[in-house]
Amino acid sequence: MGIVSWIILGLVAGAIAKFLLPGKDPGGVIVTTLIGIAGSFVGGWLSSKILDKPISKNFFDLPTWGSAIVGALVLLIAYRLVFGKSRD
């Protein structure tokens, strides 16, 4: 997959992560979207390095999507833990 595919995957993964973790985010929609994109990159990289799961060339590969969504969830949770109180 190319960089544009990873960005699109990150946008969707960020939306799914936001759906799974409803509530106010400290940065709003734009920051949540960027976290989703970063999470897809981190999730894909970690799954290829730690889990020894090669990144598929196919855009609709379920393990690739799963790792991207999990990466987005982890980064979103970490972001909320670090910056969650700043909006109060």
PDB file of N, CA, C and O in Angstrom:
ATOM      1  N   MET A   1       0.842  -1.181   0.000  1.00  0.00           N
ATOM      2  CA  MET A   1       0.000   0.000   0.000  1.00  0.00           C
ATOM      3  C   MET A   1       0.879   1.233   0.000  1.00  0.00           C
ATOM      4  O   MET A   1       1.955   1.250   0.598  1.00  0.00           O
ATOM      5  N   GLY A   2       0.416   2.240  -0.663  1.00  0.00           N
ATOM      6  CA  GLY A   2       1.144   3.485  -0.708  1.00  0.00           C
ATOM      7  C   GLY A   2       0.757   4.404   0.430  1.00  0.00           C
ATOM      8  O   GLY A   2      -0.095   4.076   1.256  1.00  0.00           O
ATOM      9  N   ILE A   3       1.393   5.554   0.461  1.00  0.00           N
ATOM     10  CA  ILE A   3       1.173   6.518   1.531  1.00  0.00           C
ATOM     11  C   ILE A   3      -0.269   7.044   1.532  1.00  0.00           C
ATOM     12  O   ILE A   3      -0.847   7.266   2.596  1.00  0.00           O
ATOM     13  N   VAL A   4      -0.844   7.240   0.348  1.00  0.00           N
ATOM     14  CA  VAL A   4      -2.221   7.735   0.271  1.00  0.00           C
ATOM     15  C   VAL A   4      -3.187   6.692   0.833  1.00  0.00           C
ATOM     16  O   VAL A   4      -4.159   7.039   1.505  1.00  0.00           O
ATOM     17  N   SER A   5      -2.917   5.409   0.555  1.00  0.00           N
ATOM     18  CA  SER A   5      -3.759   4.348   1.107  1.00  0.00           C
ATOM     19  C   SER A   5      -3.688   4.320   2.624  1.00  0.00           C
ATOM     20  O   SER A   5      -4.704   4.119   3.288  1.00  0.00           O
ATOM     21  N   TRP A   6      -2.495   4.520   3.180  1.00  0.00           N
ATOM     22  CA  TRP A   6      -2.348   4.542   4.638  1.00  0.00           C
ATOM     23  C   TRP A   6      -3.054   5.742   5.244  1.00  0.00           C
ATOM     24  O   TRP A   6      -3.607   5.646   6.340  1.00  0.00           O
ATOM     25  N   ILE A   7      -3.043   6.870   4.546  1.00  0.00           N
ATOM     26  CA  ILE A   7      -3.751   8.049   5.058  1.00  0.00           C
ATOM     27  C   ILE A   7      -5.261   7.804   5.058  1.00  0.00           C
ATOM     28  O   ILE A   7      -5.947   8.135   6.025  1.00  0.00           O
ATOM     29  N   ILE A   8      -5.773   7.224   3.976  1.00  0.00           N
ATOM     30  CA  ILE A   8      -7.205   6.910   3.915  1.00  0.00           C
ATOM     31  C   ILE A   8      -7.555   5.887   4.987  1.00  0.00           C
ATOM     32  O   ILE A   8      -8.563   6.024   5.680  1.00  0.00           O
ATOM     33  N   LEU A   9      -6.725   4.873   5.119  1.00  0.00           N
ATOM     34  CA  LEU A   9      -6.930   3.869   6.160  1.00  0.00           C
ATOM     35  C   LEU A   9      -6.910   4.518   7.541  1.00  0.00           C
ATOM     36  O   LEU A   9      -7.707   4.159   8.408  1.00  0.00           O
ATOM     37  N   GLY A  10      -6.004   5.470   7.747  1.00  0.00           N
ATOM     38  CA  GLY A  10      -5.926   6.180   9.022  1.00  0.00           C
ATOM     39  C   GLY A  10      -7.156   7.021   9.310  1.00  0.00           C
ATOM     40  O   GLY A  10      -7.604   7.103  10.453  1.00  0.00           O
ATOM     41  N   LEU A  11      -7.702   7.645   8.276  1.00  0.00           N
ATOM     42  CA  LEU A  11      -8.924   8.429   8.457  1.00  0.00           C
ATOM     43  C   LEU A  11     -10.070   7.536   8.910  1.00  0.00           C
ATOM     44  O   LEU A  11     -10.813   7.877   9.831  1.00  0.00           O
ATOM     45  N   VAL A  12     -10.203   6.401   8.260  1.00  0.00           N
ATOM     46  CA  VAL A  12     -11.277   5.473   8.623  1.00  0.00           C
ATOM     47  C   VAL A  12     -11.005   4.863   9.998  1.00  0.00           C
ATOM     48  O   VAL A  12     -11.921   4.730  10.810  1.00  0.00           O
ATOM     49  N   ALA A  13      -9.755   4.495  10.259  1.00  0.00           N
ATOM     50  CA  ALA A  13      -9.405   3.919  11.567  1.00  0.00           C
ATOM     51  C   ALA A  13      -9.654   4.931  12.680  1.00  0.00           C
ATOM     52  O   ALA A  13     -10.123   4.561  13.756  1.00  0.00           O
ATOM     53  N   GLY A  14      -9.349   6.195  12.436  1.00  0.00           N
ATOM     54  CA  GLY A  14      -9.625   7.243  13.421  1.00  0.00           C
ATOM     55  C   GLY A  14     -11.113   7.405  13.683  1.00  0.00           C
ATOM     56  O   GLY A  14     -11.532   7.603  14.823  1.00  0.00           O
ATOM     57  N   ALA A  15     -11.912   7.320  12.622  1.00  0.00           N
ATOM     58  CA  ALA A  15     -13.359   7.416  12.786  1.00  0.00           C
ATOM     59  C   ALA A  15     -13.897   6.228  13.578  1.00  0.00           C
ATOM     60  O   ALA A  15     -14.770   6.390  14.430  1.00  0.00           O
ATOM     61  N   ILE A  16     -13.377   5.037  13.297  1.00  0.00           N
ATOM     62  CA  ILE A  16     -13.812   3.847  14.034  1.00  0.00           C
ATOM     63  C   ILE A  16     -13.377   3.944  15.499  1.00  0.00           C
ATOM     64  O   ILE A  16     -14.144   3.608  16.401  1.00  0.00           O
ATOM     65  N   ALA A  17     -12.151   4.403  15.729  1.00  0.00           N
ATOM     66  CA  ALA A  17     -11.667   4.569  17.106  1.00  0.00           C
ATOM     67  C   ALA A  17     -12.519   5.585  17.858  1.00  0.00           C
ATOM     68  O   ALA A  17     -12.832   5.382  19.031  1.00  0.00           O
ATOM     69  N   LYS A  18     -12.891   6.658  17.207  1.00  0.00           N
ATOM     70  CA  LYS A  18     -13.742   7.673  17.828  1.00  0.00           C
ATOM     71  C   LYS A  18     -15.124   7.100  18.127  1.00  0.00           C
ATOM     72  O   LYS A  18     -15.724   7.423  19.153  1.00  0.00           O
ATOM     73  N   PHE A  19     -15.627   6.252  17.236  1.00  0.00           N
ATOM     74  CA  PHE A  19     -16.921   5.607  17.455  1.00  0.00           C
ATOM     75  C   PHE A  19     -16.858   4.656  18.648  1.00  0.00           C
ATOM     76  O   PHE A  19     -17.800   4.575  19.437  1.00  0.00           O
ATOM     77  N   LEU A  20     -15.738   3.937  18.774  1.00  0.00           N
ATOM     78  CA  LEU A  20     -15.585   2.987  19.870  1.00  0.00           C
ATOM     79  C   LEU A  20     -15.295   3.675  21.201  1.00  0.00           C
ATOM     80  O   LEU A  20     -15.582   3.116  22.260  1.00  0.00           O
ATOM     81  N   LEU A  21     -14.727   4.884  21.157  1.00  0.00           N
ATOM     82  CA  LEU A  21     -14.427   5.655  22.364  1.00  0.00           C
ATOM     83  C   LEU A  21     -15.144   7.005  22.292  1.00  0.00           C
ATOM     84  O   LEU A  21     -14.507   8.030  22.048  1.00  0.00           O
ATOM     85  N   PRO A  22     -16.455   7.016  22.500  1.00  0.00           N
ATOM     86  CA  PRO A  22     -17.172   8.296  22.400  1.00  0.00           C
ATOM     87  C   PRO A  22     -16.806   9.218  23.555  1.00  0.00           C
ATOM     88  O   PRO A  22     -16.267   8.787  24.575  1.00  0.00           O
ATOM     89  N   GLY A  23     -17.106  10.463  23.373  1.00  0.00           N
ATOM     90  CA  GLY A  23     -16.831  11.461  24.397  1.00  0.00           C
ATOM     91  C   GLY A  23     -16.024  12.608  23.817  1.00  0.00           C
ATOM     92  O   GLY A  23     -15.634  12.596  22.650  1.00  0.00           O
ATOM     93  N   LYS A  24     -15.788  13.592  24.659  1.00  0.00           N
ATOM     94  CA  LYS A  24     -15.034  14.760  24.217  1.00  0.00           C
ATOM     95  C   LYS A  24     -13.556  14.448  24.142  1.00  0.00           C
ATOM     96  O   LYS A  24     -12.974  13.857  25.051  1.00  0.00           O
ATOM     97  N   ASP A  25     -12.970  14.860  23.040  1.00  0.00           N
ATOM     98  CA  ASP A  25     -11.526  14.766  22.891  1.00  0.00           C
ATOM     99  C   ASP A  25     -10.942  16.152  23.103  1.00  0.00           C
ATOM    100  O   ASP A  25     -11.549  17.147  22.708  1.00  0.00           O
ATOM    101  N   PRO A  26      -9.782  16.228  23.716  1.00  0.00           N
ATOM    102  CA  PRO A  26      -9.182  17.528  23.990  1.00  0.00           C
ATOM    103  C   PRO A  26      -8.882  18.349  22.743  1.00  0.00           C
ATOM    104  O   PRO A  26      -8.880  19.578  22.814  1.00  0.00           O
ATOM    105  N   GLY A  27      -8.632  17.721  21.620  1.00  0.00           N
ATOM    106  CA  GLY A  27      -8.229  18.456  20.432  1.00  0.00           C
ATOM    107  C   GLY A  27      -9.291  18.614  19.380  1.00  0.00           C
ATOM    108  O   GLY A  27      -9.081  19.350  18.415  1.00  0.00           O
ATOM    109  N   GLY A  28     -10.416  17.963  19.520  1.00  0.00           N
ATOM    110  CA  GLY A  28     -11.476  18.060  18.545  1.00  0.00           C
ATOM    111  C   GLY A  28     -11.313  17.078  17.395  1.00  0.00           C
ATOM    112  O   GLY A  28     -10.534  16.128  17.471  1.00  0.00           O
ATOM    113  N   VAL A  29     -12.064  17.329  16.328  1.00  0.00           N
ATOM    114  CA  VAL A  29     -12.130  16.415  15.195  1.00  0.00           C
ATOM    115  C   VAL A  29     -10.811  16.341  14.435  1.00  0.00           C
ATOM    116  O   VAL A  29     -10.393  15.255  14.033  1.00  0.00           O
ATOM    117  N   ILE A  30     -10.164  17.457  14.235  1.00  0.00           N
ATOM    118  CA  ILE A  30      -8.932  17.476  13.431  1.00  0.00           C
ATOM    119  C   ILE A  30      -7.825  16.698  14.129  1.00  0.00           C
ATOM    120  O   ILE A  30      -7.127  15.914  13.487  1.00  0.00           O
ATOM    121  N   VAL A  31      -7.655  16.899  15.409  1.00  0.00           N
ATOM    122  CA  VAL A  31      -6.614  16.184  16.149  1.00  0.00           C
ATOM    123  C   VAL A  31      -6.941  14.700  16.215  1.00  0.00           C
ATOM    124  O   VAL A  31      -6.042  13.867  16.111  1.00  0.00           O
ATOM    125  N   THR A  32      -8.215  14.357  16.387  1.00  0.00           N
ATOM    126  CA  THR A  32      -8.612  12.955  16.398  1.00  0.00           C
ATOM    127  C   THR A  32      -8.319  12.294  15.056  1.00  0.00           C
ATOM    128  O   THR A  32      -7.893  11.140  15.013  1.00  0.00           O
ATOM    129  N   THR A  33      -8.543  13.012  13.966  1.00  0.00           N
ATOM    130  CA  THR A  33      -8.227  12.501  12.636  1.00  0.00           C
ATOM    131  C   THR A  33      -6.735  12.287  12.471  1.00  0.00           C
ATOM    132  O   THR A  33      -6.309  11.262  11.939  1.00  0.00           O
ATOM    133  N   LEU A  34      -5.942  13.238  12.919  1.00  0.00           N
ATOM    134  CA  LEU A  34      -4.488  13.084  12.834  1.00  0.00           C
ATOM    135  C   LEU A  34      -3.993  11.930  13.708  1.00  0.00           C
ATOM    136  O   LEU A  34      -3.047  11.231  13.345  1.00  0.00           O
ATOM    137  N   ILE A  35      -4.634  11.738  14.854  1.00  0.00           N
ATOM    138  CA  ILE A  35      -4.282  10.613  15.712  1.00  0.00           C
ATOM    139  C   ILE A  35      -4.635   9.304  15.017  1.00  0.00           C
ATOM    140  O   ILE A  35      -3.899   8.324  15.134  1.00  0.00           O
ATOM    141  N   GLY A  36      -5.734   9.276  14.309  1.00  0.00           N
ATOM    142  CA  GLY A  36      -6.106   8.080  13.549  1.00  0.00           C
ATOM    143  C   GLY A  36      -5.099   7.758  12.462  1.00  0.00           C
ATOM    144  O   GLY A  36      -4.759   6.592  12.260  1.00  0.00           O
ATOM    145  N   ILE A  37      -4.619   8.769  11.759  1.00  0.00           N
ATOM    146  CA  ILE A  37      -3.606   8.555  10.725  1.00  0.00           C
ATOM    147  C   ILE A  37      -2.314   8.063  11.351  1.00  0.00           C
ATOM    148  O   ILE A  37      -1.703   7.112  10.864  1.00  0.00           O
ATOM    149  N   ALA A  38      -1.897   8.711  12.430  1.00  0.00           N
ATOM    150  CA  ALA A  38      -0.670   8.273  13.113  1.00  0.00           C
ATOM    151  C   ALA A  38      -0.842   6.869  13.688  1.00  0.00           C
ATOM    152  O   ALA A  38       0.094   6.069  13.660  1.00  0.00           O
ATOM    153  N   GLY A  39      -2.017   6.568  14.201  1.00  0.00           N
ATOM    154  CA  GLY A  39      -2.281   5.245  14.743  1.00  0.00           C
ATOM    155  C   GLY A  39      -2.223   4.157  13.695  1.00  0.00           C
ATOM    156  O   GLY A  39      -1.784   3.042  13.977  1.00  0.00           O
ATOM    157  N   SER A  40      -2.666   4.469  12.479  1.00  0.00           N
ATOM    158  CA  SER A  40      -2.583   3.462  11.423  1.00  0.00           C
ATOM    159  C   SER A  40      -1.139   3.174  11.064  1.00  0.00           C
ATOM    160  O   SER A  40      -0.775   2.024  10.815  1.00  0.00           O
ATOM    161  N   PHE A  41      -0.314   4.208  11.034  1.00  0.00           N
ATOM    162  CA  PHE A  41       1.102   3.997  10.756  1.00  0.00           C
ATOM    163  C   PHE A  41       1.773   3.214  11.886  1.00  0.00           C
ATOM    164  O   PHE A  41       2.518   2.267  11.633  1.00  0.00           O
ATOM    165  N   VAL A  42       1.507   3.609  13.124  1.00  0.00           N
ATOM    166  CA  VAL A  42       2.112   2.940  14.272  1.00  0.00           C
ATOM    167  C   VAL A  42       1.622   1.498  14.371  1.00  0.00           C
ATOM    168  O   VAL A  42       2.421   0.588  14.588  1.00  0.00           O
ATOM    169  N   GLY A  43       0.323   1.282  14.214  1.00  0.00           N
ATOM    170  CA  GLY A  43      -0.232  -0.066  14.284  1.00  0.00           C
ATOM    171  C   GLY A  43       0.308  -0.972  13.191  1.00  0.00           C
ATOM    172  O   GLY A  43       0.632  -2.132  13.446  1.00  0.00           O
ATOM    173  N   GLY A  44       0.404  -0.456  11.987  1.00  0.00           N
ATOM    174  CA  GLY A  44       0.963  -1.242  10.893  1.00  0.00           C
ATOM    175  C   GLY A  44       2.425  -1.562  11.103  1.00  0.00           C
ATOM    176  O   GLY A  44       2.872  -2.676  10.829  1.00  0.00           O
ATOM    177  N   TRP A  45       3.169  -0.588  11.591  1.00  0.00           N
ATOM    178  CA  TRP A  45       4.594  -0.805  11.824  1.00  0.00           C
ATOM    179  C   TRP A  45       4.815  -1.813  12.948  1.00  0.00           C
ATOM    180  O   TRP A  45       5.643  -2.715  12.825  1.00  0.00           O
ATOM    181  N   LEU A  46       4.072  -1.658  14.042  1.00  0.00           N
ATOM    182  CA  LEU A  46       4.224  -2.583  15.166  1.00  0.00           C
ATOM    183  C   LEU A  46       3.814  -4.010  14.806  1.00  0.00           C
ATOM    184  O   LEU A  46       4.450  -4.972  15.238  1.00  0.00           O
ATOM    185  N   SER A  47       2.753  -4.143  14.016  1.00  0.00           N
ATOM    186  CA  SER A  47       2.337  -5.494  13.643  1.00  0.00           C
ATOM    187  C   SER A  47       3.360  -6.154  12.734  1.00  0.00           C
ATOM    188  O   SER A  47       3.523  -7.373  12.761  1.00  0.00           O
ATOM    189  N   SER A  48       4.041  -5.361  11.938  1.00  0.00           N
ATOM    190  CA  SER A  48       5.056  -5.957  11.069  1.00  0.00           C
ATOM    191  C   SER A  48       6.339  -6.275  11.826  1.00  0.00           C
ATOM    192  O   SER A  48       7.029  -7.236  11.486  1.00  0.00           O
ATOM    193  N   LYS A  49       6.669  -5.491  12.836  1.00  0.00           N
ATOM    194  CA  LYS A  49       7.914  -5.703  13.574  1.00  0.00           C
ATOM    195  C   LYS A  49       7.757  -6.669  14.752  1.00  0.00           C
ATOM    196  O   LYS A  49       8.545  -7.604  14.891  1.00  0.00           O
ATOM    197  N   ILE A  50       6.762  -6.454  15.589  1.00  0.00           N
ATOM    198  CA  ILE A  50       6.620  -7.235  16.808  1.00  0.00           C
ATOM    199  C   ILE A  50       5.879  -8.551  16.545  1.00  0.00           C
ATOM    200  O   ILE A  50       6.310  -9.610  17.003  1.00  0.00           O
ATOM    201  N   LEU A  51       4.781  -8.485  15.817  1.00  0.00           N
ATOM    202  CA  LEU A  51       3.974  -9.677  15.584  1.00  0.00           C
ATOM    203  C   LEU A  51       4.428 -10.469  14.366  1.00  0.00           C
ATOM    204  O   LEU A  51       3.870 -11.526  14.068  1.00  0.00           O
ATOM    205  N   ASP A  52       5.428  -9.971  13.666  1.00  0.00           N
ATOM    206  CA  ASP A  52       5.966 -10.617  12.473  1.00  0.00           C
ATOM    207  C   ASP A  52       4.886 -10.848  11.419  1.00  0.00           C
ATOM    208  O   ASP A  52       4.900 -11.857  10.714  1.00  0.00           O
ATOM    209  N   LYS A  53       3.951  -9.904  11.318  1.00  0.00           N
ATOM    210  CA  LYS A  53       2.891  -9.955  10.329  1.00  0.00           C
ATOM    211  C   LYS A  53       3.243  -8.962   9.230  1.00  0.00           C
ATOM    212  O   LYS A  53       3.175  -7.752   9.449  1.00  0.00           O
ATOM    213  N   PRO A  54       3.619  -9.453   8.049  1.00  0.00           N
ATOM    214  CA  PRO A  54       3.985  -8.514   6.985  1.00  0.00           C
ATOM    215  C   PRO A  54       2.791  -7.660   6.557  1.00  0.00           C
ATOM    216  O   PRO A  54       1.645  -8.109   6.567  1.00  0.00           O
ATOM    217  N   ILE A  55       3.091  -6.433   6.187  1.00  0.00           N
ATOM    218  CA  ILE A  55       2.046  -5.521   5.735  1.00  0.00           C
ATOM    219  C   ILE A  55       1.625  -5.936   4.341  1.00  0.00           C
ATOM    220  O   ILE A  55       2.457  -6.088   3.446  1.00  0.00           O
ATOM    221  N   SER A  56       0.344  -6.116   4.167  1.00  0.00           N
ATOM    222  CA  SER A  56      -0.196  -6.597   2.905  1.00  0.00           C
ATOM    223  C   SER A  56      -0.204  -5.476   1.865  1.00  0.00           C
ATOM    224  O   SER A  56      -0.338  -4.298   2.196  1.00  0.00           O
ATOM    225  N   LYS A  57      -0.059  -5.866   0.627  1.00  0.00           N
ATOM    226  CA  LYS A  57      -0.183  -4.908  -0.479  1.00  0.00           C
ATOM    227  C   LYS A  57      -1.645  -4.637  -0.799  1.00  0.00           C
ATOM    228  O   LYS A  57      -1.971  -3.671  -1.489  1.00  0.00           O
ATOM    229  N   ASN A  58      -2.525  -5.499  -0.291  1.00  0.00           N
ATOM    230  CA  ASN A  58      -3.952  -5.381  -0.528  1.00  0.00           C
ATOM    231  C   ASN A  58      -4.564  -4.402   0.472  1.00  0.00           C
ATOM    232  O   ASN A  58      -4.322  -4.512   1.674  1.00  0.00           O
ATOM    233  N   PHE A  59      -5.348  -3.457  -0.011  1.00  0.00           N
ATOM    234  CA  PHE A  59      -5.954  -2.439   0.840  1.00  0.00           C
ATOM    235  C   PHE A  59      -6.993  -3.038   1.781  1.00  0.00           C
ATOM    236  O   PHE A  59      -7.173  -2.538   2.892  1.00  0.00           O
ATOM    237  N   PHE A  60      -7.670  -4.086   1.364  1.00  0.00           N
ATOM    238  CA  PHE A  60      -8.758  -4.665   2.146  1.00  0.00           C
ATOM    239  C   PHE A  60      -8.312  -5.901   2.911  1.00  0.00           C
ATOM    240  O   PHE A  60      -9.044  -6.889   2.970  1.00  0.00           O
ATOM    241  N   ASP A  61      -7.126  -5.859   3.495  1.00  0.00           N
ATOM    242  CA  ASP A  61      -6.613  -6.950   4.307  1.00  0.00           C
ATOM    243  C   ASP A  61      -7.065  -6.741   5.743  1.00  0.00           C
ATOM    244  O   ASP A  61      -6.754  -5.716   6.351  1.00  0.00           O
ATOM    245  N   LEU A  62      -7.801  -7.713   6.294  1.00  0.00           N
ATOM    246  CA  LEU A  62      -8.386  -7.564   7.620  1.00  0.00           C
ATOM    247  C   LEU A  62      -7.362  -7.366   8.735  1.00  0.00           C
ATOM    248  O   LEU A  62      -7.580  -6.508   9.590  1.00  0.00           O
ATOM    249  N   PRO A  63      -6.247  -8.120   8.772  1.00  0.00           N
ATOM    250  CA  PRO A  63      -5.250  -7.859   9.824  1.00  0.00           C
ATOM    251  C   PRO A  63      -4.625  -6.462   9.738  1.00  0.00           C
ATOM    252  O   PRO A  63      -4.300  -5.869  10.766  1.00  0.00           O
ATOM    253  N   THR A  64      -4.457  -5.941   8.542  1.00  0.00           N
ATOM    254  CA  THR A  64      -3.924  -4.587   8.388  1.00  0.00           C
ATOM    255  C   THR A  64      -4.904  -3.567   8.955  1.00  0.00           C
ATOM    256  O   THR A  64      -4.501  -2.641   9.660  1.00  0.00           O
ATOM    257  N   TRP A  65      -6.184  -3.733   8.651  1.00  0.00           N
ATOM    258  CA  TRP A  65      -7.200  -2.839   9.190  1.00  0.00           C
ATOM    259  C   TRP A  65      -7.281  -2.949  10.710  1.00  0.00           C
ATOM    260  O   TRP A  65      -7.407  -1.945  11.411  1.00  0.00           O
ATOM    261  N   GLY A  66      -7.208  -4.186  11.210  1.00  0.00           N
ATOM    262  CA  GLY A  66      -7.262  -4.388  12.652  1.00  0.00           C
ATOM    263  C   GLY A  66      -6.110  -3.720  13.373  1.00  0.00           C
ATOM    264  O   GLY A  66      -6.303  -3.086  14.411  1.00  0.00           O
ATOM    265  N   SER A  67      -4.911  -3.860  12.824  1.00  0.00           N
ATOM    266  CA  SER A  67      -3.753  -3.235  13.463  1.00  0.00           C
ATOM    267  C   SER A  67      -3.840  -1.711  13.394  1.00  0.00           C
ATOM    268  O   SER A  67      -3.411  -1.023  14.321  1.00  0.00           O
ATOM    269  N   ALA A  68      -4.384  -1.189  12.317  1.00  0.00           N
ATOM    270  CA  ALA A  68      -4.540   0.261  12.204  1.00  0.00           C
ATOM    271  C   ALA A  68      -5.560   0.785  13.208  1.00  0.00           C
ATOM    272  O   ALA A  68      -5.348   1.834  13.816  1.00  0.00           O
ATOM    273  N   ILE A  69      -6.659   0.065  13.384  1.00  0.00           N
ATOM    274  CA  ILE A  69      -7.687   0.491  14.329  1.00  0.00           C
ATOM    275  C   ILE A  69      -7.172   0.385  15.760  1.00  0.00           C
ATOM    276  O   ILE A  69      -7.409   1.279  16.572  1.00  0.00           O
ATOM    277  N   VAL A  70      -6.474  -0.695  16.071  1.00  0.00           N
ATOM    278  CA  VAL A  70      -5.913  -0.840  17.419  1.00  0.00           C
ATOM    279  C   VAL A  70      -4.876   0.250  17.681  1.00  0.00           C
ATOM    280  O   VAL A  70      -4.832   0.815  18.774  1.00  0.00           O
ATOM    281  N   GLY A  71      -4.046   0.545  16.686  1.00  0.00           N
ATOM    282  CA  GLY A  71      -3.067   1.630  16.840  1.00  0.00           C
ATOM    283  C   GLY A  71      -3.742   2.965  17.093  1.00  0.00           C
ATOM    284  O   GLY A  71      -3.293   3.743  17.936  1.00  0.00           O
ATOM    285  N   ALA A  72      -4.830   3.238  16.361  1.00  0.00           N
ATOM    286  CA  ALA A  72      -5.568   4.485  16.570  1.00  0.00           C
ATOM    287  C   ALA A  72      -6.208   4.528  17.950  1.00  0.00           C
ATOM    288  O   ALA A  72      -6.213   5.573  18.601  1.00  0.00           O
ATOM    289  N   LEU A  73      -6.752   3.391  18.402  1.00  0.00           N
ATOM    290  CA  LEU A  73      -7.340   3.333  19.746  1.00  0.00           C
ATOM    291  C   LEU A  73      -6.301   3.599  20.824  1.00  0.00           C
ATOM    292  O   LEU A  73      -6.549   4.359  21.760  1.00  0.00           O
ATOM    293  N   VAL A  74      -5.146   2.977  20.690  1.00  0.00           N
ATOM    294  CA  VAL A  74      -4.086   3.154  21.694  1.00  0.00           C
ATOM    295  C   VAL A  74      -3.633   4.609  21.741  1.00  0.00           C
ATOM    296  O   VAL A  74      -3.492   5.182  22.821  1.00  0.00           O
ATOM    297  N   LEU A  75      -3.407   5.203  20.579  1.00  0.00           N
ATOM    298  CA  LEU A  75      -2.965   6.608  20.568  1.00  0.00           C
ATOM    299  C   LEU A  75      -4.054   7.545  21.079  1.00  0.00           C
ATOM    300  O   LEU A  75      -3.756   8.529  21.757  1.00  0.00           O
ATOM    301  N   LEU A  76      -5.312   7.248  20.759  1.00  0.00           N
ATOM    302  CA  LEU A  76      -6.406   8.093  21.250  1.00  0.00           C
ATOM    303  C   LEU A  76      -6.538   8.000  22.763  1.00  0.00           C
ATOM    304  O   LEU A  76      -6.755   9.013  23.428  1.00  0.00           O
ATOM    305  N   ILE A  77      -6.410   6.804  23.310  1.00  0.00           N
ATOM    306  CA  ILE A  77      -6.458   6.645  24.766  1.00  0.00           C
ATOM    307  C   ILE A  77      -5.288   7.368  25.424  1.00  0.00           C
ATOM    308  O   ILE A  77      -5.466   8.065  26.423  1.00  0.00           O
ATOM    309  N   ALA A  78      -4.095   7.202  24.864  1.00  0.00           N
ATOM    310  CA  ALA A  78      -2.919   7.885  25.413  1.00  0.00           C
ATOM    311  C   ALA A  78      -3.085   9.400  25.339  1.00  0.00           C
ATOM    312  O   ALA A  78      -2.733  10.112  26.279  1.00  0.00           O
ATOM    313  N   TYR A  79      -3.614   9.886  24.235  1.00  0.00           N
ATOM    314  CA  TYR A  79      -3.832  11.329  24.087  1.00  0.00           C
ATOM    315  C   TYR A  79      -4.830  11.842  25.124  1.00  0.00           C
ATOM    316  O   TYR A  79      -4.635  12.909  25.706  1.00  0.00           O
ATOM    317  N   ARG A  80      -5.889  11.085  25.351  1.00  0.00           N
ATOM    318  CA  ARG A  80      -6.867  11.491  26.356  1.00  0.00           C
ATOM    319  C   ARG A  80      -6.277  11.476  27.755  1.00  0.00           C
ATOM    320  O   ARG A  80      -6.584  12.350  28.565  1.00  0.00           O
ATOM    321  N   LEU A  81      -5.433  10.492  28.050  1.00  0.00           N
ATOM    322  CA  LEU A  81      -4.813  10.426  29.362  1.00  0.00           C
ATOM    323  C   LEU A  81      -3.855  11.594  29.604  1.00  0.00           C
ATOM    324  O   LEU A  81      -3.790  12.130  30.711  1.00  0.00           O
ATOM    325  N   VAL A  82      -3.119  11.981  28.577  1.00  0.00           N
ATOM    326  CA  VAL A  82      -2.127  13.045  28.727  1.00  0.00           C
ATOM    327  C   VAL A  82      -2.772  14.426  28.689  1.00  0.00           C
ATOM    328  O   VAL A  82      -2.441  15.284  29.507  1.00  0.00           O
ATOM    329  N   PHE A  83      -3.692  14.651  27.743  1.00  0.00           N
ATOM    330  CA  PHE A  83      -4.228  15.996  27.542  1.00  0.00           C
ATOM    331  C   PHE A  83      -5.701  16.126  27.915  1.00  0.00           C
ATOM    332  O   PHE A  83      -6.301  17.167  27.645  1.00  0.00           O
ATOM    333  N   GLY A  84      -6.297  15.123  28.516  1.00  0.00           N
ATOM    334  CA  GLY A  84      -7.733  15.132  28.796  1.00  0.00           C
ATOM    335  C   GLY A  84      -8.179  16.190  29.755  1.00  0.00           C
ATOM    336  O   GLY A  84      -9.296  16.691  29.624  1.00  0.00           O
ATOM    337  N   LYS A  85      -7.373  16.553  30.704  1.00  0.00           N
ATOM    338  CA  LYS A  85      -7.767  17.530  31.729  1.00  0.00           C
ATOM    339  C   LYS A  85      -7.588  18.972  31.264  1.00  0.00           C
ATOM    340  O   LYS A  85      -8.050  19.897  31.932  1.00  0.00           O
ATOM    341  N   SER A  86      -6.930  19.172  30.140  1.00  0.00           N
ATOM    342  CA  SER A  86      -6.617  20.536  29.711  1.00  0.00           C
ATOM    343  C   SER A  86      -7.849  21.280  29.229  1.00  0.00           C
ATOM    344  O   SER A  86      -7.807  22.506  29.128  1.00  0.00           O
ATOM    345  N   ARG A  87      -8.948  20.591  28.927  1.00  0.00           N
ATOM    346  CA  ARG A  87     -10.137  21.257  28.424  1.00  0.00           C
ATOM    347  C   ARG A  87     -11.061  21.715  29.547  1.00  0.00           C
ATOM    348  O   ARG A  87     -11.952  22.528  29.300  1.00  0.00           O
ATOM    349  N   ASP A  88     -10.886  21.234  30.740  1.00  0.00           N
ATOM    350  CA  ASP A  88     -11.768  21.602  31.861  1.00  0.00           C
ATOM    351  C   ASP A  88     -11.520  23.018  32.338  1.00  0.00           C
ATOM    352  O   ASP A  88     -12.178  23.479  33.271  1.00  0.00           O
TER     353      ASP A  88
END
